[in-house]
Amino acid sequence: MVIDIELTLNRFGFGKISENKFQLFFLRFSKWKIAGKYSISFEINWRAKE
């Protein structure tokens, strides 16, 4: 199982986003069932003004 933790600097929310994603304030948690792979990753994402 792969777990992604994402820090979103421009988005704020609480609740389920999709089948495998959940948002808690500025953090998004994702779970992926990938056979034979185990990892935890962390990302920082933001949007730049154009």
N, CA, C and O atoms as a Tinker XYZ file with bonds, in Angstrom:
   200  protein
     1  N      0.847000   -1.183000    0.000000    73     2
     2  CA     0.000000    0.000000    0.000000    64     1     3
     3  C      0.884000    1.235000    0.000000    63     2     4     5
     4  O      1.886000    1.297000    0.713000    81     3
     5  N      0.508000    2.206000   -0.797000    73     3     6
     6  CA     1.239000    3.465000   -0.899000    64     5     7
     7  C      0.376000    4.549000   -0.253000    63     6     8     9
     8  O     -0.809000    4.674000   -0.560000    81     7
     9  N      0.980000    5.328000    0.640000    73     7    10
    10  CA     0.283000    6.422000    1.308000    64     9    11
    11  C      0.962000    7.728000    0.933000    63    10    12    13
    12  O      2.168000    7.881000    1.127000    81    11
    13  N      0.198000    8.669000    0.398000    73    11    14
    14  CA     0.700000   10.002000    0.053000    64    13    15
    15  C      0.124000   11.008000    1.039000    63    14    16    17
    16  O     -1.074000   10.994000    1.322000    81    15
    17  N      0.982000   11.884000    1.564000    73    15    18
    18  CA     0.559000   12.988000    2.421000    64    17    19
    19  C      0.939000   14.270000    1.690000    63    18    20    21
    20  O      2.106000   14.471000    1.355000    81    19
    21  N     -0.031000   15.130000    1.444000    73    19    22
    22  CA     0.187000   16.323000    0.641000    64    21    23
    23  C     -0.178000   17.564000    1.450000    63    22    24    25
    24  O     -1.273000   17.645000    2.007000    81    23
    25  N      0.724000   18.516000    1.515000    73    23    26
    26  CA     0.467000   19.810000    2.154000    64    25    27
    27  C      0.014000   20.772000    1.060000    63    26    28    29
    28  O      0.783000   21.079000    0.149000    81    27
    29  N     -1.222000   21.248000    1.142000    73    27    30
    30  CA    -1.765000   22.156000    0.130000    64    29    31
    31  C     -1.848000   23.550000    0.726000    63    30    32    33
    32  O     -2.644000   23.789000    1.634000    81    31
    33  N     -1.049000   24.458000    0.236000    73    31    34
    34  CA    -0.952000   25.800000    0.810000    64    33    35
    35  C     -2.067000   26.727000    0.358000    63    34    36    37
    36  O     -2.323000   27.733000    1.021000    81    35
    37  N     -2.748000   26.421000   -0.765000    73    35    38
    38  CA    -3.794000   27.304000   -1.277000    64    37    39
    39  C     -5.197000   26.735000   -1.102000    63    38    40    41
    40  O     -6.178000   27.399000   -1.437000    81    39
    41  N     -5.304000   25.523000   -0.585000    73    39    42
    42  CA    -6.615000   24.893000   -0.456000    64    41    43
    43  C     -6.859000   24.511000    0.990000    63    42    44    45
    44  O     -5.944000   24.110000    1.709000    81    43
    45  N     -8.113000   24.644000    1.405000    73    43    46
    46  CA    -8.487000   24.352000    2.776000    64    45    47
    47  C     -9.789000   23.568000    2.745000    63    46    48    49
    48  O    -10.716000   23.949000    2.031000    81    47
    49  N     -9.878000   22.485000    3.501000    73    47    50
    50  CA   -11.122000   21.725000    3.481000    64    49    51
    51  C    -11.145000   20.631000    4.520000    63    50    52    53
    52  O    -10.181000   20.415000    5.254000    81    51
    53  N    -12.282000   19.940000    4.563000    73    51    54
    54  CA   -12.447000   18.828000    5.478000    64    53    55
    55  C    -13.416000   17.839000    4.851000    63    54    56    57
    56  O    -14.549000   18.191000    4.525000    81    55
    57  N    -12.971000   16.614000    4.687000    73    55    58
    58  CA   -13.866000   15.583000    4.171000    64    57    59
    59  C    -13.251000   14.764000    3.070000    63    58    60    61
    60  O    -12.094000   14.952000    2.692000    81    59
    61  N    -14.056000   13.844000    2.559000    73    59    62
    62  CA   -13.616000   12.926000    1.525000    64    61    63
    63  C    -13.679000   13.614000    0.167000    63    62    64    65
    64  O    -14.707000   14.188000   -0.191000    81    63
    65  N    -12.590000   13.560000   -0.588000    73    63    66
    66  CA   -12.519000   14.186000   -1.905000    64    65    67
    67  C    -12.893000   13.174000   -2.983000    63    66    68    69
    68  O    -13.668000   13.479000   -3.890000    81    67
    69  N    -12.343000   11.980000   -2.880000    73    67    70
    70  CA   -12.649000   10.901000   -3.810000    64    69    71
    71  C    -12.553000    9.584000   -3.055000    63    70    72    73
    72  O    -12.402000    9.566000   -1.833000    81    71
    73  N    -12.643000    8.488000   -3.789000    73    71    74
    74  CA   -12.646000    7.170000   -3.146000    64    73    75
    75  C    -11.404000    6.919000   -2.286000    63    74    76    77
    76  O    -11.490000    6.259000   -1.251000    81    75
    77  N    -10.264000    7.438000   -2.707000    73    75    78
    78  CA    -9.018000    7.167000   -1.990000    64    77    79
    79  C     -8.359000    8.423000   -1.405000    63    78    80    81
    80  O     -7.223000    8.343000   -0.938000    81    79
    81  N     -9.037000    9.583000   -1.415000    73    79    82
    82  CA    -8.446000   10.825000   -0.903000    64    81    83
    83  C     -9.316000   11.448000    0.176000    63    82    84    85
    84  O    -10.543000   11.462000    0.078000    81    83
    85  N     -8.656000   11.963000    1.209000    73    83    86
    86  CA    -9.335000   12.627000    2.314000    64    85    87
    87  C     -8.557000   13.883000    2.652000    63    86    88    89
    88  O     -7.329000   13.846000    2.720000    81    87
    89  N     -9.245000   14.995000    2.867000    73    87    90
    90  CA    -8.573000   16.250000    3.208000    64    89    91
    91  C     -8.927000   16.653000    4.622000    63    90    92    93
    92  O    -10.087000   16.594000    5.030000    81    91
    93  N     -7.902000   17.069000    5.374000    73    91    94
    94  CA    -8.061000   17.551000    6.745000    64    93    95
    95  C     -7.298000   18.870000    6.846000    63    94    96    97
    96  O     -6.072000   18.878000    6.957000    81    95
    97  N     -8.023000   19.973000    6.806000    73    95    98
    98  CA    -7.458000   21.327000    6.799000    64    97    99
    99  C     -6.534000   21.504000    5.600000    63    98   100   101
   100  O     -7.020000   21.507000    4.469000    81    99
   101  N     -5.231000   21.649000    5.791000    73    99   102
   102  CA    -4.293000   21.839000    4.684000    64   101   103
   103  C     -3.618000   20.542000    4.250000    63   102   104   105
   104  O     -2.761000   20.571000    3.366000    81   103
   105  N     -3.978000   19.409000    4.843000    73   103   106
   106  CA    -3.348000   18.133000    4.515000    64   105   107
   107  C     -4.301000   17.244000    3.728000    63   106   108   109
   108  O     -5.480000   17.134000    4.062000    81   107
   109  N     -3.782000   16.615000    2.686000    73   107   110
   110  CA    -4.537000   15.622000    1.923000    64   109   111
   111  C     -3.841000   14.277000    2.064000    63   110   112   113
   112  O     -2.627000   14.169000    1.896000    81   111
   113  N     -4.622000   13.265000    2.370000    73   111   114
   114  CA    -4.109000   11.908000    2.529000    64   113   115
   115  C     -4.676000   11.042000    1.409000    63   114   116   117
   116  O     -5.878000   11.070000    1.145000    81   115
   117  N     -3.805000   10.268000    0.748000    73   115   118
   118  CA    -4.227000    9.377000   -0.330000    64   117   119
   119  C     -3.687000    7.982000   -0.063000    63   118   120   121
   120  O     -2.554000    7.823000    0.393000    81   119
   121  N     -4.505000    6.967000   -0.352000    73   119   122
   122  CA    -4.081000    5.576000   -0.239000    64   121   123
   123  C     -4.214000    4.920000   -1.602000    63   122   124   125
   124  O     -5.240000    5.053000   -2.269000    81   123
   125  N     -3.172000    4.212000   -2.009000    73   123   126
   126  CA    -3.175000    3.503000   -3.286000    64   125   127
   127  C     -2.832000    2.051000   -3.020000    63   126   128   129
   128  O     -1.837000    1.762000   -2.355000    81   127
   129  N     -3.642000    1.130000   -3.532000    73   127   130
   130  CA    -3.366000   -0.297000   -3.395000    64   129   131
   131  C     -2.553000   -0.744000   -4.601000    63   130   132   133
   132  O     -3.107000   -1.025000   -5.664000    81   131
   133  N     -1.244000   -0.808000   -4.432000    73   131   134
   134  CA    -0.342000   -1.243000   -5.493000    64   133   135
   135  C      0.342000   -2.504000   -4.989000    63   134   136   137
   136  O      1.050000   -2.471000   -3.983000    81   135
   137  N      0.135000   -3.593000   -5.671000    73   135   138
   138  CA     0.661000   -4.887000   -5.233000    64   137   139
   139  C      2.180000   -4.873000   -5.168000    63   138   140   141
   140  O      2.845000   -4.452000   -6.115000    81   139
   141  N      2.723000   -5.332000   -4.053000    73   139   142
   142  CA     4.168000   -5.461000   -3.897000    64   141   143
   143  C      4.902000   -4.161000   -3.623000    63   142   144   145
   144  O      6.132000   -4.168000   -3.570000    81   143
   145  N      4.207000   -3.053000   -3.449000    73   143   146
   146  CA     4.881000   -1.776000   -3.199000    64   145   147
   147  C      4.376000   -1.180000   -1.900000    63   146   148   149
   148  O      3.171000   -1.137000   -1.651000    81   147
   149  N      5.311000   -0.720000   -1.070000    73   147   150
   150  CA     4.984000   -0.109000    0.216000    64   149   151
   151  C      5.792000    1.165000    0.349000    63   150   152   153
   152  O      7.021000    1.128000    0.294000    81   151
   153  N      5.127000    2.281000    0.522000    73   151   154
   154  CA     5.852000    3.532000    0.698000    64   153   155
   155  C      4.947000    4.582000    1.313000    63   154   156   157
   156  O      3.721000    4.494000    1.252000    81   155
   157  N      5.586000    5.575000    1.906000    73   155   158
   158  CA     4.910000    6.767000    2.403000    64   157   159
   159  C      5.652000    7.952000    1.800000    63   158   160   161
   160  O      6.872000    8.055000    1.922000    81   159
   161  N      4.916000    8.843000    1.151000    73   159   162
   162  CA     5.559000   10.004000    0.540000    64   161   163
   163  C      4.887000   11.277000    1.029000    63   162   164   165
   164  O      3.735000   11.263000    1.462000    81   163
   165  N      5.628000   12.381000    0.953000    73   163   166
   166  CA     5.143000   13.681000    1.403000    64   165   167
   167  C      5.387000   14.699000    0.303000    63   166   168   169
   168  O      6.484000   14.758000   -0.252000    81   167
   169  N      4.380000   15.503000   -0.019000    73   167   170
   170  CA     4.495000   16.520000   -1.061000    64   169   171
   171  C      4.056000   17.873000   -0.508000    63   170   172   173
   172  O      3.228000   17.951000    0.400000    81   171
   173  N      4.623000   18.927000   -1.067000    73   171   174
   174  CA     4.177000   20.296000   -0.779000    64   173   175
   175  C      3.754000   20.900000   -2.109000    63   174   176   177
   176  O      4.548000   20.954000   -3.047000    81   175
   177  N      2.497000   21.359000   -2.197000    73   175   178
   178  CA     1.962000   21.919000   -3.437000    64   177   179
   179  C      1.377000   23.303000   -3.190000    63   178   180   181
   180  O      0.789000   23.565000   -2.141000    81   179
   181  N      1.546000   24.181000   -4.172000    73   179   182
   182  CA     0.946000   25.509000   -4.097000    64   181   183
   183  C      0.760000   26.033000   -5.516000    63   182   184   185
   184  O      1.374000   25.534000   -6.460000    81   183
   185  N     -0.071000   27.018000   -5.650000    73   183   186
   186  CA    -0.320000   27.650000   -6.944000    64   185   187
   187  C      0.315000   29.030000   -6.954000    63   186   188   189
   188  O      0.222000   29.788000   -5.988000    81   187
   189  N      0.959000   29.334000   -8.063000    73   187   190
   190  CA     1.540000   30.669000   -8.227000    64   189   191
   191  C      0.546000   31.544000   -8.979000    63   190   192   193
   192  O     -0.148000   31.074000   -9.880000    81   191
   193  N      0.481000   32.813000   -8.607000    73   191   194
   194  CA    -0.391000   33.749000   -9.327000    64   193   195
   195  C      0.240000   34.063000  -10.679000    63   194   196   197
   196  O      1.442000   34.305000  -10.791000    81   195
   197  N     -0.618000   34.051000  -11.704000    73   195   198
   198  CA    -0.105000   34.320000  -13.057000    64   197   199
   199  C     -0.337000   35.752000  -13.458000    63   198   200
   200  O      0.032000   36.151000  -14.563000    81   199
